[in-house]
C-alpha cells in the first residue's frame, strides 16, 4: 500500500517551522505531474511538472526569507480524507517598514502515495500582500514556467 495522506501530513508536521525540510518533504512526495489550481483561478492553473513546481516553491521560500528577516509563520496541518490542508499565517516587516500579514490555505490531494493536486486559496488582501513580499524578495519565475 502506498503512502497515505496521514503519513505525508505527519512528515509535514515533523518539518514544521523549517522551510528547507518542508520543501524537501514536498519535493519527495510530488507525483511527476501535479494539477495546480488557485482560488480565485489564475492563468497558470493546470498540470505542472513536479520539478517546475518544486523550483517555483523554492524560489518563493528564498524570496520570503530575503524580504522578511523577522518572519514568523504559524501553521496547521490537517487531513481531509485523501487530502492534506495546510493553513499558514506569515507575519513580518519589509525593509521599508511595511507590515505584512498573509494567510495561506493550501489543499494537497494524495493518490497512489503521492501528491497529485495542489489547490491554493487566498483572499484578495493576502494575495496582494504575498505579491508584495515576493517582489521585495526578488522572486522570479523559472524560465520554463508557463505564464
C-alpha positions as CSV (number, residue, x, y, z in Angstrom):
1,X,0.0,0.0,0.0
2,X,1.3,3.5,-0.8
3,X,1.9,6.4,1.5
4,X,-1.4,7.8,2.9
5,X,-2.4,11.5,3.3
6,X,-2.0,11.0,7.1
7,X,1.6,9.8,6.7
8,X,2.5,12.7,4.4
9,X,0.8,15.1,6.9
10,X,2.9,13.6,9.7
11,X,6.0,14.3,7.7
12,X,4.9,17.9,7.2
13,X,4.1,18.3,10.9
14,X,7.6,17.0,11.8
15,X,9.1,19.6,9.5
16,X,7.0,22.5,10.8
17,X,9.0,25.7,11.2
18,X,11.8,24.5,9.0
19,X,11.1,25.7,5.4
20,X,14.0,23.7,4.0
21,X,12.7,20.4,5.5
22,X,9.2,21.2,4.4
23,X,10.4,21.8,0.8
24,X,12.2,18.5,0.9
25,X,9.1,16.7,2.0
26,X,7.0,18.3,-0.7
27,X,9.6,17.6,-3.4
28,X,9.9,14.0,-2.3
29,X,6.1,13.5,-2.3
30,X,5.1,15.2,-5.5
31,X,3.9,13.0,-8.3
32,X,5.6,13.6,-11.7
33,X,2.7,15.9,-12.7
34,X,0.6,17.9,-10.3
35,X,-2.8,19.5,-11.0
36,X,-2.3,23.1,-9.9
37,X,-5.4,25.2,-9.0
38,X,-5.9,28.6,-7.4
39,X,-9.0,30.1,-5.9
40,X,-9.6,32.5,-7.4
41,X,-8.3,31.0,-10.7
42,X,-5.1,32.1,-12.3
43,X,-3.9,31.6,-15.9
44,X,-1.1,29.2,-14.6
45,X,-3.7,26.7,-13.4
46,X,-3.5,23.2,-14.9
47,X,-1.0,20.3,-14.9
48,X,2.6,21.2,-14.0
49,X,5.7,19.1,-13.8
50,X,6.9,18.4,-10.2
51,X,10.4,19.7,-11.0
52,X,9.0,23.1,-12.1
53,X,6.6,23.4,-9.1
54,X,9.5,22.4,-6.8
55,X,11.7,25.1,-8.3
56,X,8.9,27.7,-8.0
57,X,8.3,26.8,-4.4
58,X,12.0,27.0,-3.6
59,X,12.3,30.4,-5.2
60,X,9.2,31.7,-3.2
61,X,10.7,30.5,0.1
62,X,14.1,32.2,-0.7
63,X,12.3,35.4,-1.7
64,X,10.3,35.4,1.5
65,X,13.4,34.8,3.6
66,X,15.1,37.8,1.9
67,X,12.1,40.1,2.2
68,X,11.1,39.3,5.8
69,X,14.1,38.9,8.0
70,X,11.8,38.9,11.1
71,X,9.3,36.4,9.6
72,X,7.1,34.4,11.9
73,X,5.0,31.6,10.4
74,X,2.3,29.7,12.3
75,X,0.6,26.8,10.7
76,X,-1.8,23.9,11.0
77,X,-1.8,20.7,9.1
78,X,-5.0,18.6,8.9
79,X,-6.1,15.6,6.9
80,X,-9.4,15.6,5.0
81,X,-9.9,12.1,3.6
82,X,-7.4,11.8,0.7
83,X,-6.2,15.4,1.1
84,X,-4.0,17.4,3.4
85,X,-4.9,21.0,4.2
86,X,-2.0,23.3,5.3
87,X,-3.1,26.7,6.7
88,X,-0.4,29.2,7.5
89,X,-0.2,32.7,8.7
90,X,3.1,34.6,7.9
91,X,3.9,37.9,9.5
92,X,6.8,40.2,9.3
93,X,8.1,43.6,8.3
94,X,9.6,44.6,4.9
95,X,12.7,46.7,4.8
96,X,10.6,49.8,4.0
97,X,8.6,49.3,7.3
98,X,5.5,47.8,5.6
99,X,3.9,45.3,8.0
100,X,2.9,42.0,6.3
101,X,0.2,39.6,7.4
102,X,-0.5,36.8,4.9
103,X,-2.8,33.8,5.4
104,X,-2.5,30.9,3.1
105,X,-4.8,27.8,2.7
106,X,-3.4,25.0,0.6
107,X,-5.0,21.7,-0.1
108,X,-2.9,18.8,-1.4
109,X,-4.7,15.9,-2.9
110,X,-2.9,12.5,-2.4
111,X,-3.4,9.4,-4.7
112,X,-1.2,6.4,-5.0
113,X,1.1,7.6,-2.2
114,X,2.0,10.9,-4.0
115,X,0.7,14.5,-4.0
116,X,-1.2,14.8,-7.3
117,X,-3.1,18.1,-6.7
118,X,-2.4,21.4,-5.2
119,X,-5.2,24.0,-4.6
120,X,-4.2,27.4,-3.2
121,X,-7.0,29.5,-1.7
122,X,-6.0,33.1,-0.7
123,X,-8.2,36.1,-0.1
124,X,-7.5,39.3,-2.1
125,X,-5.6,41.0,0.7
126,X,-3.4,38.1,1.3
127,X,-2.8,37.6,-2.4
128,X,-1.8,41.3,-2.7
129,X,0.5,41.1,0.4
130,X,2.1,37.9,-0.9
131,X,2.9,39.6,-4.2
132,X,4.4,42.5,-2.3
133,X,6.6,40.1,-0.3
134,X,7.7,38.2,-3.4
135,X,8.6,41.3,-5.3
136,X,10.5,42.7,-2.3
137,X,12.4,39.4,-2.1
138,X,13.3,39.5,-5.8
139,X,11.2,36.5,-6.8
140,X,11.4,35.4,-10.4
141,X,9.6,32.5,-12.1
142,X,11.8,29.9,-13.7
143,X,12.2,30.3,-17.5
144,X,10.3,27.1,-18.2
145,X,7.2,28.1,-16.1
146,X,4.2,28.8,-18.3
147,X,2.5,32.2,-17.8
